[in-house]
Amino acid sequence: MRRLHIDGPCTRAALTTELGLNRSTIKALVDGLAEAGVVEERVPLQRSGAGRPSLLVLPQPHAAVVLAIDIRVEGVAIALVGLGGQILGRNSWNLYGRASQPDEVVAHIVDSTRWLVGELSVETAAVGVSVPGVVRRSDGLVHEAPNLHWTDVPLGEWLSTGLGMPVRLGNDAELGALAEHVRGAARGASDAVYVSADFGVGGGVISEGSPMRGTSGYFGEIGHMVVKPGGRPCYCGSHGCWETEIGEAAMCRALDLPEGSPRGAIVAALKELSAHSALAREQLAELVDWLALGLVNVVNMLGPELVVLGDLFTSLPAALIADVGREVRTRSLVSRAVGGTRIVPSVLGGDAKLIGAAELAFEPVLGTM
């Protein structure tokens, strides 16, 4: 089921080869799943060779549906995602004032989920939630989400009670890394790092093909790596954190935009620079230098073969991302040793963390099918 969920339809013959099982075992497994309505079999449209073609096995999206929730500083997005990763329906809304209080967020999520489930006439098997903060994996306690001004919020418990099913929570950048590894730019990579710039900066790590999750799930706050002692104050209480030099506020400074400018204005300004490489290098020189410096440290510590840049970083001019890659490969001892770490933008865009939340929810579901 995991093979079909992640990589999509394939023939019985391919399953036999890939999974190392004999044909009769594959037949028994597929027949049982088809009888349960979890998969469907069809004759392939394209045939190769003579004889009877091997049947194509397709996962059925409505056979298992999960709820994915992406909580951000400026808004919330939810989606019902079917087996195979198909988004069946979605909804989103902005957070302003009182609406960003945790009890209000939970109430809106519960109401919106009921409406969406009713519209699609589906049942949900599990829930995954992405949160921009430090999350205790065992029970979904949000220890601290500074940009939301949340402290010690039992979000997992509240959502589980409101939705009537178990809920799994994860840090947003960690789930971004999971999404890129399963369905994005890091597919096939054994060791990768995902670095995203939103209001803050976070990171997720894939090590030997699995997410690195740290003690109790507390992990990935690479934006608070100090790169400039005595630098700008950070909301975490420290000074000179990496995100103070490359996060949203730093981008506004580099682009001569007022701090707190709408995301659309930041993206538009970055995209406008994409057509003018020389001007982009001049205007964003300091931000790019800090981005490269931090990534050299990250690569030296974690040794990834690939770094995926997400959220606002995906709007950086391609020439600048290439410059950062060259700088990392030149200055990082580990990058040189592994043959050159690649630096690439996310291919999932703004949906990375929502997709990651869905994959977090699917983990126990696939284990019980």
N, C-alpha and C positions, 0 to 999 in steps of 0.2 A: 504493500500500500504506500509506503514512503517513496518507493521508486516511482510509482505512478503519480503520486501527489506532486513530487518535485519536478520530475523530468517529463511528465505527460504521457500520452498514449504510446504504446509499443506493442509489438506482436508477441504472441506466446513464445515463439522461437527466440526472440531477443531476451525475454525474461528468463528462459531456460539458460541461455548463455551467460547473461550478466549475473544472475543470482547463484549459478553453479548448482542448480537443482535438475533432477531428471524430468523428462517430459510428462510422465504420469503424475508426478507431484505437482507440477505447475498446472496441469489440467484440473486436478482435484481442487487446488486452491482457487483457481479462476472460476471454475464451475460453482463453487460455494459462494464466492463473492458476487457472482452474477445472479445467483438465485436470491441472495439477500438484497439485490438492487444497488450494490455498492459500485459495481462496474458494469459496463456494457461491452459486448463483442460485436465487431463488424468485419466484413471482408474488406481488406485494404483497397483503396482506389487504384494504387499503383502496384503492380505485381512484378516480381523478379524471378526468372527461372521457370521451369516447367513444373507441372504437378499442382496439387491443391495448395493454395496459399495459406500461410499461417494467419489465424485470426488476429485482428487488432483489438487490444484491450484498452478501454477508455474509462477513466474515473468519472463517476457521476457527481457533479457538483452538489446536488441537493441531498446526497446520501449522508453527508456530514457538513454541517454549517457552523461556523464559529463567529463570535462577535469580536471585532477588533476596535479598540479605542485608542486614539492618539490625543493626549492632553498636552496642549502647548500654552505658552504664555499668553498668546493673543487669541486662542480659540481652541475648539474641540472638534474632532472629526470621528465619526463612527462608521463602520462598514460591516455588512454581513458577507462573509467570505466562504465560498464553497470548496469542497475537496478538489484539489488541483490548482488552488489559488485564484479561482475566478471570483471577482467582486460582483456580488449579486445585487447589491443596493447600498447606498451610502447617504449620509447626512452630515452637515457641519454647521457650526455657529460661532460667532465671535464672543469673546469674554470682555465685558466692560464692568468696572465698578463692582457692585455686589455680586454680579454673575460669576466672578472669579473666586468667590468664597467656596471652600470645598463642599459644604452641604448643598449649595446651589448647583454646583457642577454635577454632583451625584444625582440630584433630583432631575436635572435636565437630561442627563444620560439615560436614566431609567425611563423617563417619559418618551424620549426620542426612540429608544430601542423598542419599546412596546409598539409604537406607531409603525416603525420600519418592519418589524417582524409580522405585524398584522397585514401590512401592505403586500408583503412577499409570500405570506402564508407558509412560513418555514419554522422549524424548531432549531434552537441553537444548542450545541453540545458543550461549548466551553467559551470562556472569555479571556482575552489577552489585552493588557493595558500598557501603554507607553507613557511614562511620566518624566518630565525634565527635572529630575532630582535624585536624591540618594534614597533608594528603596530597599527595604528588607524583604528578601524573596520569600521567606517562610510564611509570612502572613500578610504581605502587601502593605506594611506600615511605611508611609512616606516620612522618613526621618527628617528630611529637610529638602524643600524645593524653593530656594531663595527667591528666584525670579517670580514665583507665584505667591511668595510670602506665606508658604505653608510650613508648619513645623509639627512633627509627630502626629500626622493625620492618619487614622486607621482606614485608609482608602479601600484596601482589599476587603476588609470586613463590611464596610458600608455598601460597597458595590455588590458583594456577594449576597447580602441581605436584600437589597433592592431588586436585584435581578433574579434571585432565586437559584443561583448555581455557583460553583466554584470559580474564582477569579485568580488569574496569574498576572502579576505586575513585574515590569522591568524598567530599568533606566532607558531613556529614549535613545541615547547613542548606542547602547548595547544592542537594542532591538534594531537599530539602523544597520549595525554590523551583521546581525543575523539575516536581515532581509537581503542585503547585498550578497551575502555568502550563498543563500538559497536561490535567489531569483535575479540577482543584479550583477554588478561589475566584478564581484569577487567569486563568482561561480567557478568551481574547479581549483580555487586557491586553498592551500592547506593552512597558510599563515597570512593573515591580512589584518589591517587596522582601518577602522572607519573613523574619520574626524569630521565633525559637523559644526557649522557656525550658524547659530540661531541668535536669540537674545544673548545666550552664552555660548561656550564651546565645550563639546563633550567628545568622548571617544569610546569605541567598542573594539574588542579584540577577538579575532578568530585564531586559535592556536591548535595546530595539528588537527584541523578540521572541526573543532568544537568551540563554542563560545567560552571565553574566559570570564568567570562571574565573581570571583573574589569571595572574601569572607562574608557570609550571610547575604551575598548579592551586592555588597557595597563595592563598587568598582567603576572605573571609566572616567573619573573626574580629571582628565588630563588638561582641561582648560585652566585648572588651578595649579599647574606646574609653574613654579616661579622662574621666570626668565630674565627679570629685570629687578633685582633687589632695590628697594627704595623707590620703585616706580609708582604708577597710578594705583590708588586704593581700589580694592576689589570688594564686592558685596560679601565675599566669604570671610572677610576680616583681615586678609593678608594684603600685601602690596606687590605689584609687578607680576601678577598672574598672566599667563599666556593669553587668556581671553581678553584682558584689558588692552592688548596690542593687536589682536586679530579678529575680535568679535564684532557684533553689530555696531556698537558705539565707535569702535576704531574705524570701521568702514565708512561710517558717516563723516568722521573727521577727515579721512583721506579723500573723500568725494566732495568735500565742502558742503555737506548737507547738515541741517540742524540735527542734533542728537535726538533720537526718538522718532526720526522720519519713518513714514510707512514703508513696509517691506517692498511694496511695489516700486517706490521711488528709488530705493537702493538697487534693486534688480535692474530697473530701467537705466540707471546711470552706469552700472557695470557693463550692461550689454551695449550701450552706446560707445563705451571705450573699446569694445572688442574690435571695432573697425579701424582703430587707430593704435597699433601696437606700441609705437614710440611714445605717444602721449600716455598710454596706460602704464608703461614702465616708469615714466617720470612721476605720474600722479600717485601711483600705488607702490612706489619703491620701498617705502619704509614698512608698510604692511606686509609686502611680499618677503622682505628680509626677515621679519619676525616669524612669518609662517614657515619659512625654510629653516630657520634656526630651531624652532620647536620640533619640526618634523625630523631634523637630524637627531635630536635627542630621543624622540620616540622610536626611530628606526634603530638607533644604537642600543636602546634598552630592550626592544621586543623582537627585532630581527624579522620583520614581515617581508614577504616577497612583493606585496602590493599594499598601497595606501589608497583608500577611496575617500574623496572629498565630497561632503554632502551639504545639503541646505544652501545657504548663501554662497558657499564656495563654488557651487556648480555654475554660478553666474560669472565667475572670474574669467577674463579673457583667456582663451586657449593658449596664447603665447606665454602668458604669465604662469599658467600651470606647468607648461613645458620648462620654463626657466626654473621654477621651484624643483621640478624633478631632476634637472641637471645639477642644481646646487646640492641637493640631498645626495645624489650619487657621487659627487665629487668630495663632499665633506664628511660623509658618514663612513666610518671604518667598516661597519657591519654591511652596509649596502655594497661596498666594493667587494667584500668577501662573498656575498651571495650572488654576485653577478649583476647587481644594479636593481635596486628597488624601484618598481614602477609607481608613479603618482598619477591617478586618473580621477575624473569626476564621476559622481554617481549617475547611474542610468535610470534610477527609480524616481528621481526628483522629490517632490513634496510628499509622495506616498511611502517613502522608505520606512518610516517608523510605524505607519499604519500596517504595512505589510509585515513588518517584524512582529508587531503585536499579534497578528493573525497566526504567524508561524509559531509563536510562543504558545498560543492556545491549542494549536494542532498537535503539539508534541505528545501530550497524554492521550489525545483522541486516537492518533495513529497507533499507539501502543496497545489499544484495547479492541481494535477492529479485527 
